[in-house]
Amino acid sequence: MSRVMEAVACFNSGFNCSQSILSTYGTEFGIDRDIALKLATGFGGGMGRMAETCGAVTGALMVIGLKYGKCNPGDDDKREKTYELVKEFRRRFEDTNGTVVCRNLLNCDISTESGLIRARDTGLFKTLCPKMVSDSAEILEDMLLD
């Protein structure tokens, strides 16, 4: 199974969008799967179901940080490389989906009770969200090649 399919399967098994991305890719960079799942929990639903930045995006940004991020005070070039890649990821995700904002992707504000009910009733978490996970994973696949 490809990692893209693995991330989608993780989401479909009951984990959130951010957990699905970070747990699928994080192990390659030394983060334990259970730790990745715990760490990413609060980023689902656009950061704690606030419908802000899509969790599939925040999960991917954490993976980019794991591969390229700064871990020593003098590694400013690594910070700059990470920031550059974060901007590139966002641009590519927006080119595909029009936005990185959860409420705009869903056309529904899940931070409200009525919005959450609407999203559940119309099946957005089963139809649209797996696409966001897949799109995020596909972009990551390409960006992690170098």
C-alpha positions in Angstrom: 0.0 0.0 0.0 1.3 3.4 -0.9 1.8 6.0 1.8 -0.9 8.1 0.3 -3.3 5.2 0.6 -2.0 4.5 4.1 -2.8 8.0 5.2 -6.3 7.9 3.8 -6.8 4.4 5.4 -5.7 5.9 8.7 -8.2 8.7 8.4 -11.0 6.3 7.4 -10.2 4.1 10.4 -11.1 6.9 12.8 -8.1 9.2 13.2 -8.3 12.9 12.2 -6.7 14.4 9.2 -3.6 15.7 10.9 -3.0 12.4 12.8 -3.3 10.5 9.5 -0.6 12.5 7.8 1.9 12.8 10.7 1.6 9.2 11.8 2.0 7.9 8.3 5.1 10.0 7.5 6.6 10.8 10.9 8.1 7.3 11.5 10.4 7.9 8.5 12.0 10.7 10.5 12.2 9.1 13.9 8.9 9.9 15.5 7.1 7.0 17.1 3.6 6.4 15.6 1.8 6.6 18.9 3.6 9.9 19.7 2.7 11.2 16.3 -0.9 10.3 16.8 -1.0 12.0 20.2 0.9 15.1 19.0 -1.4 15.7 16.0 -4.7 15.1 17.8 -5.2 18.8 18.6 -4.7 19.8 15.0 -7.7 18.0 13.5 -10.7 19.8 12.3 -8.8 22.9 11.5 -7.0 23.0 14.9 -9.2 21.6 17.6 -12.3 21.7 15.4 -12.0 25.5 15.1 -12.3 25.2 11.3 -9.0 27.1 10.7 -6.0 25.6 8.9 -6.9 22.1 7.6 -5.4 19.4 9.7 -4.1 17.6 6.6 -2.0 20.7 6.0 -0.8 21.1 9.6 0.2 17.5 9.7 2.2 17.9 6.5 3.9 21.0 7.9 5.0 19.0 10.9 6.4 16.3 8.6 8.3 19.0 6.6 9.7 20.3 9.9 10.8 16.7 10.9 12.8 16.4 7.7 14.2 19.9 7.2 13.7 21.7 10.5 16.1 23.6 12.7 17.3 21.8 15.9 20.5 23.7 16.7 20.8 27.4 17.5 23.0 28.1 14.5 20.9 26.2 11.9 19.3 29.4 10.5 19.6 28.0 7.0 17.5 25.0 8.0 14.8 27.3 9.4 14.8 29.3 6.2 14.6 26.1 4.1 11.7 24.9 6.2 9.8 28.2 5.8 10.4 28.1 2.1 9.0 24.6 1.9 6.0 25.4 4.1 5.1 28.3 1.7 5.6 25.9 -1.3 3.3 23.3 0.3 0.7 25.9 1.0 0.8 27.2 -2.5 0.5 23.7 -4.0 -2.4 22.8 -1.7 -4.2 26.0 -2.5 -3.6 25.5 -6.2 -5.4 22.2 -5.9 -8.1 23.1 -3.4 -8.4 26.9 -3.5 -7.6 27.4 0.2 -6.1 25.8 3.3 -8.9 26.9 5.6 -11.1 24.0 6.8 -14.4 25.9 6.9 -13.8 27.1 3.3 -12.7 23.6 2.1 -15.9 22.1 3.6 -18.1 25.1 2.8 -19.3 24.5 6.3 -18.1 25.9 9.7 -17.6 22.9 11.9 -16.6 25.1 14.8 -20.4 25.6 15.3 -22.8 23.0 16.5 -25.0 23.5 13.4 -22.1 23.4 11.1 -20.7 20.2 12.6 -24.2 18.5 12.4 -24.4 19.6 8.7 -21.0 18.3 7.9 -21.8 14.9 9.5 -25.3 14.7 8.0 -24.0 15.5 4.5 -21.1 13.1 4.8 -18.3 15.7 4.4 -16.0 13.8 6.7 -16.4 10.7 4.6 -16.2 12.3 1.2 -14.3 15.5 1.2 -11.9 15.1 4.1 -10.2 11.9 2.7 -9.5 13.9 -0.5 -7.7 16.6 1.6 -5.7 13.9 3.3 -4.9 12.3 -0.1 -4.0 15.7 -1.7 -1.8 16.6 1.2 0.0 13.2 1.1 0.5 13.4 -2.6 2.1 16.9 -2.3 4.3 15.6 0.5 5.4 12.6 -1.5 6.8 14.9 -4.2 8.3 17.4 -1.7 10.1 14.7 0.3 11.9 13.3 -2.7 15.0 15.6 -2.5 
